[in-house]
Amino acid sequence: MQSFPHVYSVSASSASAGNVVVSAATLPDLETAAPPEFDGPGGYWSPESLLCAAVADCFILSFRAFARGSRFEWLALACRVVGTLDRVGGVAKFTHFATHATLTVAEGTDTDKARLLLAKAEHGCLISNSLSATRELASEVVNP
């Protein structure tokens, strides 16, 4: 890992109507739009869905790092994040993120250790840690 601070640069551009194009060096462009809840067309990533995706993605990458550090073997991890956007003090903001994780492990795997690593991933996710919303984790450890 590189030393801190890390700096990330992203650009967005749009005409007066239509979708927004989000871009960053060496990455494919991403077309976004307002979600239907804000009268957007639907069918496109929105800032709101991208934020929830960032929480889910960071959770999985954090789990991967903690599992590797603990030499914990696992097969698959599925994660769904539900973000709640509400109006607080006259300002729209995310107030809660619920992470639902299903970890698939081989028969005979230490499920207590699996649950501990899932909790560590939720606690260690730098994206979630950067947000002021409350968080909860519901996890399940299963065998194929």
N, C-alpha and C positions, 0 to 999 in steps of 0.2 A: 504494500500500500504506500502511496505517496504521502509525504508529510503534509500537515495542515498549514494554512487553510487551502481548501479545494475551491475552485471558482468554476461555475457553470454559466455559459452564455447561450441564451436562446432568443430568437427574434420572432415577431409576429407581424403580419401585414395583411391588409384587406382594402378593398374598394369600399365605397360608401354603402354598398349593399352586397349581400352574398356572404360566403364563408370566409373564415380567417385561415391563413396559412401560417403554421408554426414551423420554424426551421432552426437548425443548429448545424454547425460545421460537421461534416462526415456522417450526418444522419439523414434519412429520407424525410422529406417534407410531410407534414401531417395536416390534413384539412379538418378544421373544427367549426362548430356553430353553436349558438345558444341552444340549450335543451328545450324540449317542448314546454316545460314548466315556466320558461321565460319567453314563450311564443316563438321558439326556434323550430326549425323544420323536423327535427328528429333524424335519426339515421347517421349522425356524425358524433365523433367524440366532442365533448364540451369541457370547459374548464372544471366543472363539477365532477364529471366522470373521470377525467384525467387525474384529479386529486385523489379520488377513491382508488383508482388503479395504481397510483404511486404508493399508497399505503399498503395495498395488497402485494405489490411487487417487492417493496422494501421488506415486508414481513417474510416473504419466501427467501429472499437473498440473505436476510439476517439469520433465519433458521439454518440455511445452508452453511453459513459461516460458523455458527455455534455447534452444529452437528459435526462439521469437519474438525473443529478444534477439540471436540470430545470424542473423536473417532467413533461416532454413532452412525451405524448403517441404517439407511431407510430407502424406500422404493419410490414414493411419490408424495407430493404435498399439493393439495388443492385449497385455494383460499378465496373466499368471497368477502368483500367489505361493503357494508351498508352505511353510507354517510347520511346524517340527518342535518338538513339545512333549515334553519329557523330564523325568525326575526327576534333579536335580543337588543333591548334598548334602542329600538329604531334602526338597527343595522342588521342586514342579512349576514349570517355566518354559520359555519358548520359547528354544531354543538355536541355531536356524538358520532363516533365511529365504532361500529360493531364488526369485529373480525370473526369469521366462521372458518375454521381450518379443519381439514380432514387429512391426517397423516397416515399413509399406508406403509406398514412395516412387515418384515418377514415373521413367520411363526416363531415364537420363543423370544422375541425382542423385549427388552426391558421397557414396559409401557410407562412406568413411573418416570424413568429418565426421558422418555419421549415427551411426556407432558411438561416436564421441567424445561426442556429445550424449547418447546413451543412457547412457554411463558417467557423465557429469556428472550426469544425472538420478538415477541410483542413488546416487551419492556425495552429492548435495545434498538428498535427500528428508528433510525434517525429522522425519517419523514414524520412519523407519528409524534416523536419527541419534539418536533418543531411546530406542532399545532397546539392550540389551546383547548380544543374540544376534549370531552371525556372519552374514554376508550374502554372497550370490554372485549374479552376474548372467549369464544366458545370453541373448544377443540375436541376432536375425536381421534382416537388412534385405532386403526383397523388393520386386519390381515386380509390379504387378497383372497 
